[in-house]
Amino acid sequence: MTKLFRVEIESISSSKSRSDFSEVDLDLVAEKILESGGIIKPLVLKKTGFEKYEVVEGHFEYYAAVRAYEKNNHETEVNAVVISPESEEAVLKQVEAFRKLEKSNQPITTTSPGTNTDSRLTSLELRLENAINDLKTEQKRDRQKFEDELKEIKGKRSKSMAPLEVFNTLNIVELTFRLKSAGKSDKDAVKIAESIENERQKREFNSLSDVVARVRISHGKGMQKGISSEKMVEIIDSWSKLSFN
C-alpha cells in the first residue's frame, strides 16, 4: 500500500550521487520549485529507519528540492509517496516499467551535445511552466467558485421573507424556532406552529389579520387565540430585527 506524505528533505537520502545530474538543470528546477511553492511531482520513497527514507524514484527531483532548500531554507519538506515493505517489489516493477516506457518513447536525435543540453533545459522549463500555469488556473477556478458561493449566500441573506410568507410556507420546526425567537415559550411556540400548519392546509392565510383570527390553541379546557393582534405586532417587529438564513 502506498501513502502520500510531506517528508523532511533532511530525512531523505539517495543512492545516486548529486554529481550524476547537471547543476545547471538542478538550479533551474529549484527556481521553479520556489516559484510554485513546492515540488509538483511527488518522490517515491521507501522507509529505511525511524523517520529515514531513501529515494526509489525521483532522484533528480530530490536533488532539485535539496537545491531549492539551499536557496531558501523555508522549503524544508517535499511531497512523497512512501511505499510499504509489502508493496515495495510491486512498486519497483511499476517504476521500472515506466522507465522503459519513457526510454522507448524518447525521439532519436543527431544534434550536438550542446544542443541536447539546451533542448533538455527548454523542455524542463516548458513542463514546469505548464504545471505552474495549471496550478494558477486551478487556483483561479477555486477562487471564482468561492466568490460565486459567497455571492449566493449574500443574496439569500439579503432576500428577506415577508411575514405572511413565513406563516404560509415555513415548516413546523422553522415556525417554532421563529416564534420562540419572538418571545413565545417552547410549549406555546409548538402549539401555535401546529395550529398554523392545520389551518393553512385548509387554505392559505390571506393576511396577518387572518392569521390572528384563525390560529387558536388549547388553554385549560377551552381554546384561545394563539396570537393576539398586539402580539402579532411584537412578533413582526422582533423578526425585522433578526437575520434568518
N, C-alpha and C positions, 0 to 999 in steps of 0.2 A: 504493500500500500504506500502511496506517495502523498506527501503533505507539503503545502506551501507555507514558508516561514519567512520572517525577517531575521537575518542572521548577521551577527557582528563580523565585519571584514577581518578583524584581527584573529578571529577564531577559525579562519579558513586557511587551508594550505593547498598547494597544487603540486602534482607530480611532475609537471612540466616547468622548465626554467623560464623566467621572465625574458631572458635573452633570446628565446625562441621567437619572440614577437618584436616587430618594429616599434621602437619608442615613439616614432612619429605617429604611427597608427594608434598606439595606446593613448597618446596625448590628445589626439583629435577626438577619439571616442570619449575620453574623460571629460573633455569640454562639453560634449553633447549630453553626457550624463548629468553634469552640473546644471546645464541649461534646462533640462527637462525635469529635474528634481529627483532623479533616481534612475537606476538601470531598468530598462524595459523588459529585456529577455531574462527570465529567471535562470540562475545557475542550477545545475543538477549536482547535488552533494550527497555524500554518504557520511554517516557518523563514525568517527574513529575513537572517540572517547568522550568524557564529560565536557559538553559544550565545545567539542573539537570536531571539525569537518574537513573532508577532502573533496576537491573538485572531481567530478566524474565527467561532466560535460560543461563546456563554457570557460575553458582556461583563458582564452583571450579576453572574454568579458570580465572575468575575475581580475585579471591584471589591469584592465581599464578602470575597474572600480577602485582598485588599490591606488592607481594614479590619481583618480578623482579625489580620493581621501587625502592623498599627499598635497593636492592643491587646496582642498577645503576640508578640514578635519571634522566638519559637521556631518559629512556624508559617511557615517560610521556603519551603516547597515545596507544589505542588499537583499533583494527578493531571491528566494531559493526554494527549489523543490528538494526536500530531504527524503531520500528513499530508505525504506526499512530493510533490515537484513534479509528478510524472507523474499522480498521482491527485487533484490539487487541484481540477481542474474538476469531476470526478465527485462529489467530496465536497461542493463548494459547491452543486451542483444538489440533492444529497440534503438539505443543510441548508435550502435554500430551500423544498424540498417539505415538510419538516417544519414550517417556519414557517407556510406557507399552511394546512397541515392544522390546526395549533393555532389559527390565527386563525379558520378556518371553524367550529371546534368550540366556540368561546367563546360562552357564552349571552348573549343580548341583555338588558340590564338598563336600568331607568329610574330608578335610585337616584341620590342626590346624590353629588357628588364626595367629600364626607367619608365617606359610607358605602362608596364604592368603595375608598377607601384602607384603611378598617377591614377590609373583606372580603378585600382583597388580602393584608393582613398576617395575617389569620386563616388564609387559605389557605396562605400560606408557612409559618406555624407548624405547621399540621397536616401538611403534606407533610414538613417536616423532622422533626417528632416521629415520624411514621410510619417514616421512613427510619432514625432513631436506634433506634426500637423493633425494627425488622427486624434491625439490626446486633446489638443486645443479644440477641435471640432466637437469632441465628446463633452468637454467642459462647457462649451458654448451651448450645446443642446441641453445639458443638465440645468444650466443657469436659466435658459429660456423656459424650461419646464417648471422650475421653481417659481419664476416670475408669473407664469400663467396660473399656477395653483394659488399663489398669493393674491393675484387679481381676482380669482374666482371667490376666494374666501372673503375678501373685502367687499365684493359685490353682494355676497349673501348677507353679510352683516349690515350693509347699507340698505338692503331691501327689508324695511320694517313691515310686519304683518298687521293689518288693520284689526282692531279689537273684535269686530263682528266676525271676521275671517277666523280668528282664534277660536271662537265659540263654535263655529261651523265645521272646522277642519281638523283641529288637533285631536290626537287620540287621548284616551283617559289618563294615561301616565303623564303626558305633557301638560294636559289641562290641570291635573292635580298639582304638578310642580309649579305652574304659573299662579294658581290660586293660593298656594302656600307662600309663594314669594310676595303675594299681595297682603299677607297677614292672616289668612284663614288657617285654622287649626288643621292638623293632619286628618282628623276624623271628618270635619266638615268639608274639607277640600275634596276628599274621596267621594263623599255623598253628593256634593254639587256636581262633580265631574261625571258621576254615573247618571245623575238626573239629566244633565245636558246631553249625554250620549243617547239616552232613551227618547228624549224629546226631539232631537234632530233626526232620529231615524224615522219619525213620523213625518216631519217636514223641516226644512231649514229655517233657522231664525231669520226674520226679515229686518230686524232692528235690535238695538240693545234693550229697548223697552220690551220687546217681545221676549228676550231672554229673561228679564226681570219677572215678567208676567207668567211665564210657563215653567220656569225651573223651581221645583219645590222639593223639600227634603223632609224626612220624618223628624218629629220633635215630640218626645214623650209618646202619647197615644195618638197624636194628630199629625198634621202636616203644616209646614210653614214655608214662606219664600226662602229660597236658597240664597238669593242675592237681592237685597233691597236696593232701591234707587240710589240712596246715599252711598251704600257700599259699592255699587257699580261705579260711581264717580271716583271713589277712592282706588278701586282696582285699576281703572283705566289710567289714573294719574300715576299710580305705582309702576305700571308696565311701561309708561312713557319714559320713566327714568332709568329703566334697566335695559341691558343689551342681551337679547337671547340669540343663540346660534341656531 
